[in-house]
Amino acid sequence: MRADNLNVQLVKRSFIVGIAKSWKKNYMAAIVLIPVTLHFLIFSLFPVIFGLFTSFTNFSFSNLANGKWRFIGISNWKDVLSDDNFWHSLWVTLKYTLYYVPTVMVLGLFFAYILNRDMKGMRFFRSVFFLPTITSGIVLAAVWKYLFAGDEGGVFNSLMSIIGLDPIQFWGDGTMVLPIIASLGVYMGAGSLMVYFLGGIKGIPTSIHESALIDGAGKWRMFYKITLPLLKPTVLYALILSTIASFQVFDVINILTLGGPAGESTTIAYLIYNNGFKLGQLGYASAVSYILFIIVGIVTFIQFKWLGAGVSYE
């Protein structure tokens, strides 16, 4: 028995000594990783799990206050899928995506192509094109609101009055409000995509273009046959980011239109905010959030299938 106890004590002591040595060797990594891990668990993983759980409950401010919060299964999910407001907001979001994604992709690639030159002052122009990306969305939304103001005080209506045209109620016209908001999104997002595309173009070996130039290929042919195919990984990355951003658009809508007029700018993200924080229906809002997550996942999967093939420069 004494021998067994002695062996147990030796094992415990060697285990403690091993932990102490490992701590002395890796304590800096632990000091750095522990706060990051706690932050991820508390502010990222827990909200995701709690939101999924909430989508299966009748969780609302009133039910929480009177103690009627309970599990209701997939009722919220059924309500969402049978709600005309959800389908309308999905259609609005898809229209915004069609306005925003192709335009921001083309402009970002165009800016990167014309700024990919070793000329004096080119860094300045790159900074100018990138500036809207780091500018506050609230500030730019205020500028857009002034530019498209419905009275003669708005910039565009002032210009129209000079040539004798009546002012247009830009924010009151359901057919114009979404393209205007999308134009603001493009103005804010083209600069960041320009950086991605510029990095991708810089990563293409110059020997490929030089060989094509010797063979007599023109600039357009080199761009279409060489640059664009070799940019496929960058295009995929930029496409996924811009698509996700278009499905999550909220801040500028909350500032400019509040989802109006008549719901013509109510995207899914704004529908989630309106039901969750204005109406207090957090269970319903959580269900919409996870349906949005599923939709974005499906769209991303399709994009990977479409452009996911890798490219080798060898």
N, C-alpha and C positions, 0 to 999 in steps of 0.2 A: 504493500500500500504506500509505504514511504517512497519507494522508487517511482510509483505511478504519479504521486503528488509532485515529486521532484521533476519528472518529465513534463508535467502540465505547466509547472512554474517556469521551466526553461523555455517552453514553447511560447508562453505569454510574454516572457521577458524579451525573447528574440523578435516577437511580433511588434512589441512596443518600440524596441530599438530600431527595427526596420522602418516603422512609421516615422520615428524621429529623424532618421537619416534621409528618408524621402522628403520630409518637410523641409529640412535644411537645404536640400538640393533644389527643390522646386517651389519654395515658399513664395517667390515673386510671381510665378505663374498662378498660384492659388489666390494670392492677394488681388491679382487683376481679374481672374475668372469668376471668383465668388460674387462680387457685386454685379457683373454682367449677367451671370446666370440667374441671380435673384431678380434682377430687373426683367429679364425675359420671362421668367416663371410668373411673376406678379402682374406685369403690365402687358404681356403678349399672350402667353399660353392660357393663363386663367381666364381672361376676357373671352377668348375664343371658345373655351369649353363651357363657360357659364352662359355665353350667348346661345350656343347650341342647346343647352339645357333649357334656357328661357323660352326658346321657340316652341317647346312642347308644354308650356304652362300658360295660364291666363295672367301672367305677371303684368300688372299695371300699377300706376301710382295709387289709384283708389282701392284696388284689391289688396295691395300691400298694406295700406293704412287700416282697412277694416278686417284684415286677417283672412280674406277669402282667396288668397293665392294658392293655387293647386295645380296638379298635373292634369292636362287635358288631351294628351296624345298628339295626334297629327291634325287637330282641329284648325290650328292657325295656318298650317300649310294648305289645307283644303280651302280655307277662307281666302287666302292669298290667290290661289289659282282660279278661284271663281269670282274674284274682285275685278270689275271693269277698270277701276283706277290703276290697279297693278299693270294690266295689259296696256293701258294707255301710256303709263309712264315707261314701260318697256319699249313701246313704239317710239316715244319721244327720245329715249336714250339711243335707240338704233339710228334714228335720223341724225341725231347729234354726232354719232360715231361716223356716219357716212359723210357728213360735212367736214368733220375735224380730221380724221385719220389720213385719208388720201392727201388732203391739202398740206398738213403739217409734214408728212413724209416727203412729198415732192419739194416743198420749200426747203426743208432741212438738207436734203440731198443737193439741191441747186446751190444753196449758200455754201455748202462744203466744197462743191466742185469749183465754184468761181473763186473761193478763198484759198484753194490749195495751190498757192503760187508763192515762190520766194521773191517777193517784191518789197520794196521799201514802203513802210506804213501798213503792211498787211495785218500785223498784230493789232493795230488800232481798229481796223475794220472788223476783225474777228471779235474784239471786245464789244464793239457797238452792236453787232448782231446778237451777241450772247447776253447783253445787258437786260433785256426784258425777262429772261429766265430767272434772274436773281432779284428782280424787282417784286415788291409785294403785290400779290394778286388783288388785295383790297385797294391799293393805290391805282392800279391799272383799271380795275372795275369802275372806280370813281371817274377816271378819265373817259372811259367808254360811255358812262352814263351822261357825261357832259357833251361828248361828241354827238351822241344820238338823242339828245333831249328833244321831246316832242314839240316844244314851243319854238319861237324864233330865236330864243337864246342859245339853242344848240348850234354847234358848229356847222353841221351839214344843212340844217334848216336855214341857217343864216345865209349860207352860200346859195341855197335854192331861192330864197327871197330876193337875192340880188338879180337873179335872172327871171324873176316874176312868177315863180312856182309857189304853190301853197305848201305850208309845212306838213310834214308827214309824222304821224304818231308811231314812231318806230317801236317803242315798247308796248304799244297797244295793239299792234298788228300781229296776229298769231302766225302769219306766214313769214314774217321778217325777223321775229325775235330770236328764233333758234339759230339762223345763220349769223346774226350779229354776235350772239354769245360764242358761237363756234369761231368766229373771226378773232375774238379776244383770246380764246384758247390757243389758236394757231400762233398768234403774236407772242404769247407767253411760252409756247412749247417748241417753236421752230429752232430757237437758238440751242437748246440742249441736244436736239437731234442732229443739228449741224456739227456739234462737237463729236458725237458718236461716229457720224459718217466721215468726218475729217480724219479721225483716228484710224478708221478702216481704210481710207484711201492712202494715208501715209504708210500703212502696213503692207501695201501691195508693192512687191519688189519693182524697182524702176526698170530692171532689165527686161521685164515682160513688155512694158510700153515701148521701150527702145527697140526691141525686136520687131514689134508690130509697126513702128514708125519706119524702120528700114524696109519693111515689106510693102510700104506704101499705103498703110491704113490711115484714114482720116480721123479727126478728133471724135466725131460722132460715132464712127464705127468702133474705135477703140473703147469709147465709153460703153456702148451697147454690148459689144462682144467680149470685152475684157474686164473693165472696171466694175460694171454692174453685176456680172456673175460672181466675181471674186468678193463682192461686198455682201453676198447672200447671208452669211452669219450676222453681220452688222444690221442688215435690213430686217432679219428675223427678230433680233433683239429690240430694235427701234419700233418695229410693228407691234410687238407684244406690249411694250411699255406704253405706247401711245393708245393702244386699244384699251388697256386696263385704265389708263387715265380718263379716257372718254366715258367709260362706264361708271367712273367714280366722281364725275364732275358735280360739284355742289356749291363751293364757296362763292363763285361769281354769280350763280343763280340766286343764292340767298341774298346777295347784295343788290342785284339789278332788278329781278323780277318777282321774287318770292313764289316762283312756279307759275306765274301768270304770263299772259292773260288767258283766263279760262283753262288753266292747266296745260297750256301749249309749251311750257318750258319746265314742266314737272318731270324731272328724270327720276330714275329708281333711287338714287342716292338722296334726292330731296324728299321723295316719298317716305323713305326710311326715317329721315330726320323729322318730318312732319308728324308721322304716326308715333314715333318713339318719344320725342321730346316735347312736342306741342300738345298732342292728344294723350300722351302717357301710355299708349298701348305698346309696351315694350315687347311682349310676347309676339305680337303680330309683326312688329318691326324686325325682330330677330329672325323670324321665318323668312321675311323678304330678303334680309341680308344674306342668308344662306342659300336662298334660291339664286340671288345675284352671284354668289360665289360659284355655284354650280354652272351658271351660264358662262361666266368668265372662264372657268376651267374648260368647258367644252370648246369655246372659241379659241382658247390658247392651244388646246390639243389639235384642232383643225389647222391652225397656223403652223405648228410644229410638223404636222404631216405634209403640209404644202411646201414649206421652205426649210425643213429640218435637215436636209442632206448636208453633210459637211463639205468644206472646200479645202483642198490642199494646194499650197504654193510650190510644191516640189515638181 
